[in-house]
């Protein structure tokens, strides 16, 4: 089955109208909204709708095209007419990138490209009816990449759509944003059963289905992270060695790039009042910035604990 994105009725209605317009539909779209609100789920749903053989208001989920567009066990859409690209997390030398970027060789032919760039892929006729290419985190486009791809953004092939994903037009280069038809996604209201299973969880307050669905899919991990957060908050004002031990345990449950742990921390501080939230949020932002800059993880963690101990209301 093709999941219908939650809480985006207005956007889905606009996309249905575009799909029915066929060749007259806008062919460069920007799905704008915060991370986790369902931007990529909407893009996948639209790709399935454009190729569904039943021609209904939603992908039927049963025809061969819909079966091709259903994500596999790893969450990858195997359809030949669908492709996603995102920022490279390593440099061209294979080292971790300090700032992930969408690079020119991902979009247009270059000798150093390891996979087929998006431009030539879009030019090939679709296997079924319509090709959809998704550029995730489009705010990460380098100036070089954006400028090289402007002509394709302005006039994609007739049987293809380019979908950019970003927080909003202001996050993109003006030359890129001006070539897009923008659809704004809004925070989604969680169903009662989701709230009962997860509350309190930051994804509920922020209206981010991607995050709450991930938490529901792995409740043991979320429960372990909650316990680690509570242990740290309980130890932060006590013995320093115990606070360091609690922080180490939390770090073990906090993989690089994970958003759930810092979200749970901020939600716990929010429940303790404005002063606790502001100081905890500032300290955690400092830690996240240090880790993103590849500071030594253990030292940054201990500095974080000391900052929290100084800042938390007594």
N, C-alpha and C positions, 0 to 999 in steps of 0.2 A: 504494500500500500504506500501511497504518497501522503505523508502527514500534511494536514492543513495547518498553516501557521496560526498560532493563537493570538487573538486580540488585534488583528490587523485587517478588519473587515473592509475599511475604506480603501486600503492599498490593494487588497485582493480584487475588489470591485473594479478599480481602475485597470488592473492588469487583465482582468477578464475582457474588458472593453477593448484593450489593445490587442489581445489575442484574436478577438473576433474581427478586428480591422485588417488582420493579416499584413499585407505589404505596406499599408498606410500607417502602421503602428510606429511609434518612436523606436529607434534602433540603438540608441545609447541612453541608458537609464542610470540614475544614481539612487540607490536605496540608502536613505539617510536616517540615522538614528544611533543611539548608544550601543556599545558592544553588548551582546547577549540578548538584545530585544527581538531577534529573529530575522535579521537581515539576510543571512545566507539561506535560511529555511525558505524565505519568500522567493529568493532567486531560484532555488531548486524546484519549488512548486511551479513557478512560472515556466521554467524549462520543460517540465513534464507536461504542463497544460498545452504549450505550443506544439508538442509532438504527439499528444494523446490522440488515438484513432477514433475515440468515441465522440469527440467534439462537444463535450458537455461544459458546464460552468466550473467543474473541478476535474482534475485528472481522475480517470475511472479506476486506476490502480490494477486493472486486469489485462489490458491489451499489451502486446509485446513492447511497445514504446514505453508504457508506464513501468513495466517490469524492468526495463533497462535503466530507468531513472530512479528506481528504488535504491537507497543506500545499502551497501553490503555490510557485512559484520564489522568492518573497520570504519564504517561511516563514509566510505568513498562511493560516489555515484559512477557506475561503470559505463554509462551511456556514451556511445561514440560521438554524439552531438552535444555533449556537455563537458565543459572544462573549467577548472578553478585554478587561479594562480594567486600567490600571496608573497609578501616580502621575504627575501632571502635572509636566512638567519646566520649564514656564514659568509665570510669574505671570499673573494675569488681565489685566495690562497688556502681556503679551508678552515680559517680561524673563526671563532665566534664573532659575530658582527656586533659592535657596540650599539649601532642603530640599524635595525633591519630595514632593508630598502627593496623596492621593486625596481629592478635594473633593466637597462635597455635590451640586453640579450634575451630577457624573458618575453619581449614584445616584438622585436624586429630582428631579422637575421644578422648575426654577428659570428665571426669565426670562433669565438670563445664559448658560444652557446652549447650547453650540454643536452638540452632537449629542444624539440621544435618550438620556436617562438609562437606567440599567440596570433600574430598577424597572418602568417601563412596558413595556420590551422583554420582561421576564420574564412579564408579565401576558398577553401575546398568545399565542394557541394555537400550538403548534409546527407547523412545516411538515410534519415527518415524525412522530416519536413523542415526542421529549423535548428540552427546551431545557436547555442547560448554560451557565452564566455563570461566568467565572473572574475573581476579584479578586486580581490579582498584587500582591505586596508589601503585603499587607493591613495590616502594621504601620504603613503610612503613612496610614491612615485618620485624618482629623481627627476630633476629638470631635464636631463638628457633623454631619459626614457619618455617622459611626457611629450616633449617636443617632437620626438621621432614618431610618436603614435598619434599625433593630433589629426592627421588626415584620415586615419582609420576611424578614430572616434567621431569625426564629423560626418563621415559617410561610410558606415560599415557595409559589407556585402548585403545584397537584397534579402537573402534568406538567413540572416544572422542578427543577433542582438548582443550588445556588450552591456554588461551590468557592473557598475562600479559600486563598491560598498565603502562608506565612510560615515563619520558622525554628521557631516553636513557639507554643503557647498563651500563654506568658509574654510574648511580643512583642506580643500584642493587648490591647486593653482587656478587662477581665474580663467586661463585659457582652456583648462580641462572642464571646470564647472560650467562654463558657458555652452559647452557642447552637449550637455546632459539634460534630459527631462527628469526632474527631481520628484521622487515619491518619499514622503516622510513617514517613518514608522514611529508608533507611539508605545510607551510602556504598556504591557499587557496585564490584565487583572487575572490573578491565579484562581483557578476553581477552588471551591471550599475543601475538597479532598486533598488538594496539594498544600493548602495552608495548614490543614490539620496535621499533615505528615511532616512539614518542614519548619513551621514557625518556632522560634524566630530565625529567619534567614534573610540575608540582604537581598537576595534575588526576588523575594516576595515584595518588599517595599519598593524596589527599583523597577519591578515589572519586567524581568528578564527571563523569558521562558527557557532559553538555552541553558542558563545556569541552574534553574530549578529542576529541569529535566535531567541534567547531569547528576545533581544531588540525589534525585529519586532513583536513578539507575544504579547508584553505588552508595546506599545508605550507610554501610559500615565505615566507609572512608569518611563521610561527612560526620558521623558520630565520633570517630576517633579524633578528627580535627576539632570538633566542639570541646571534647574532653581536654585536649592539649591547650586550647585557648583558656578554658576555665582554670586549668592548673597554673598557667602562667599568671593570670590575673590574681589568683589567690596567693601566689608567691611573691608578687612584685614588691610588696612593702615589707617582706620578712627578711630572712637570712639571705645574704647576697649569693652565697654558693647555691642555695636552693633555687633562687631566681634564675641563675645561670643554667642550672640543670633543666629547669622547666622550659627555658628558651631553647636549649639544645633539642629537647624532645619536640617542641613545636616546629623547629626548623626541619627535623626529620620528616614531619608531615606536610612540609611546605616546599614542594618541588619548584624549581625555577620557572617563572612565568605564571604560576598558579594564581588565580584571582579569588578562590574561595576562602583561603586562610585569612588574607588581609581583610576580606569582606566580613568574615565572622568576627575578627578582632574589632573592627570598627562598629559592628552592630552591638557587640557586648559593651563597648565604651559608650555608645549612644544611650544604652539603657541605664547607664550610671550618671547621666546628666551632661549638660553642655560642656562644662570645664573638662571633665574626663574625656569626652569625645574629641574636643579640639586638641588637647595635648597628645592623646593617643594617636590621632590621625596624623599630626605633624611628625611625631617620632617614627611612625610606620612609613610615611612617605620618604623620610630621610633614609631609612633602611632600604626600601625598594630602590631608591636612586643609587645608593652605594652598590647594591648587588648588580644593578643593570650596568654599572660602570666597571664591573669585575673587581670590586674591592674584595679583600680576603673575607670570606663568608663568616668565619668564627669571630674575627675582630669586629666586623660590622654588627654582628648580633650582640656582642657584649656592650658595644657602645649604645646600641638601641635600648638594652635593659637599663643601663645607667641613665639614659635620657628619660625613660619612662618613670624610673624611681624619683627623679627630680621633679617631673612634671605632674604626676598624678596627684589629685587633691587628697589631703590627709584627713 
